[in-house]
Amino acid sequence: MSSATTDDFLAMVRRRLDATPDAALILPTFTLLLAMILIFSFTAEQFFSLPVLRNVLTQTSIYIILGVGLTIVLTVGEIDISIGSIMGLGATVLGMTVASEGYPIALGIIATLAVGALCGLFNGFLTAVVRVPSIIVTLGSLTSIRGLAYLL
């Protein structure tokens, strides 16, 4: 890259950073991510191989799904701190229906999705209709749902 194009690129980055209020937080994050990719690509021979990529995507898939859901919640100005307990209750229900009771996996998945939807409906009802702040609702449901998972 020539000096003129490098200067143009840096000027463009500076303009975008100035236009984005949270850019001071975004740039260091992506810089750290890029540094980690570079370090791992030089230290691990198979870093860019298909099995490693598949393994990384498999291990992070649950966090990606949860992150998408929480992004929607945070975008509308609310917060949900009970998502871990709901996930634990869903895992308990799935384990009970499939492993303990011997039902087909499809029925266990449907039961798990239904339990998660009911928990979300309960939290949403208290937040949107009853007008209880979402932090209070999800703090209460975090404790009660975790207790329910332990009882099952």
C-alpha positions in Angstrom: 0.0 0.0 0.0 1.5 3.4 -1.0 1.8 6.3 1.4 -1.1 8.2 -0.2 -3.5 5.2 0.1 -2.4 4.6 3.6 -3.0 8.2 4.6 -6.4 8.1 2.9 -7.3 4.9 4.7 -6.2 6.3 8.1 -8.2 9.5 7.4 -11.3 7.4 6.6 -10.9 5.4 9.8 -10.5 8.6 11.8 -13.7 10.1 10.2 -15.6 6.9 11.1 -14.3 6.9 14.6 -15.3 10.5 15.1 -18.8 9.7 13.7 -19.3 6.7 16.0 -19.7 7.5 19.7 -18.7 4.0 20.9 -15.8 3.7 18.4 -13.3 4.1 21.3 -14.6 0.7 22.5 -14.9 -1.0 19.2 -11.5 -0.3 17.8 -9.5 -1.9 20.6 -11.7 -5.0 20.6 -11.2 -5.6 16.9 -7.4 -4.8 17.2 -7.2 -7.4 20.0 -9.2 -10.0 17.9 -6.9 -9.4 14.9 -3.8 -9.8 17.1 -5.1 -13.0 18.6 -5.8 -14.4 15.1 -2.3 -13.5 14.0 -0.6 -15.0 17.0 -2.6 -18.3 16.8 -2.1 -18.6 13.1 1.7 -18.5 13.6 1.8 -20.7 16.7 -0.7 -23.4 15.7 -0.1 -25.2 12.4 -3.7 -26.2 11.8 -5.3 -23.0 12.9 -7.0 -22.2 9.6 -8.1 -25.8 8.9 -11.7 -26.8 8.5 -11.8 -29.1 11.6 -10.6 -26.2 13.8 -13.2 -23.8 12.3 -15.9 -26.4 12.8 -14.9 -26.9 16.4 -14.8 -23.2 17.2 -18.2 -22.7 15.6 -19.7 -25.6 17.5 -18.3 -24.4 20.8 -19.5 -20.9 20.3 -22.9 -21.5 18.7 -24.8 -21.3 22.0 -23.2 -18.0 22.8 -24.0 -16.6 19.4 -27.7 -17.6 19.7 -27.9 -16.2 23.2 -26.1 -13.0 22.1 -28.6 -12.4 19.3 -31.5 -12.7 21.7 -29.9 -10.4 24.2 -29.0 -7.9 21.5 -32.7 -7.5 20.7 -33.5 -7.1 24.4 -30.7 -4.5 24.9 -31.7 -2.7 21.8 -35.1 -1.8 23.2 -33.5 -0.6 26.4 -34.3 -3.5 28.7 -32.1 -6.1 30.3 -32.4 -9.8 31.0 -30.2 -11.4 33.6 -32.3 -14.6 33.9 -31.2 -16.1 30.6 -28.6 -18.4 32.2 -31.2 -19.9 34.5 -33.7 -20.3 31.7 -31.0 -22.1 29.7 -30.3 -24.3 32.7 -34.0 -25.1 33.1 -34.2 -26.0 29.4 -31.3 -28.3 29.7 -32.9 -30.0 32.7 -36.2 -30.4 30.9 -34.4 -31.8 27.8 -32.4 -34.3 30.0 -35.5 -35.4 31.9 -37.7 -35.9 28.8 -35.0 -37.7 26.7 -32.7 -39.5 29.1 -34.9 -40.2 32.2 -38.3 -40.7 30.6 -37.1 -42.1 27.3 -39.2 -39.8 25.0 -37.9 -39.1 21.5 -35.4 -36.3 21.1 -37.9 -34.2 19.0 -40.4 -34.2 21.8 -37.7 -33.2 24.3 -36.6 -30.3 22.0 -40.3 -29.2 21.7 -40.7 -29.3 25.5 -37.5 -27.4 26.0 -38.6 -24.7 23.6 -42.0 -24.5 25.2 -40.4 -24.0 28.7 -38.1 -21.3 27.4 -41.0 -19.6 25.6 -43.2 -19.7 28.8 -40.4 -18.2 30.9 -39.9 -15.4 28.3 -43.6 -14.8 28.1 -43.8 -14.6 31.9 -40.9 -12.1 32.0 -42.3 -10.1 29.1 -45.8 -10.0 30.6 -44.5 -8.6 33.9 -42.3 -6.1 32.1 -44.6 -4.9 29.4 -48.1 -5.2 30.9 -47.6 -4.9 34.7 -44.8 -2.4 34.1 -42.3 -3.9 36.6 -38.7 -2.9 35.6 -37.0 -5.6 33.7 -34.1 -5.8 36.0 -36.4 -6.6 38.9 -38.4 -9.2 36.9 -35.4 -11.0 35.6 -33.6 -11.0 38.9 -36.7 -12.6 40.5 -37.1 -15.1 37.7 -33.3 -15.8 37.8 -33.6 -17.1 41.3 -37.0 -18.8 41.0 -36.2 -20.6 37.7 -32.9 -21.8 39.0 -34.7 -23.2 42.0 -37.2 -24.9 39.8 -34.4 -26.5 37.8 -32.8 -27.8 41.0 -36.2 -29.2 42.1 -36.7 -31.1 38.9 
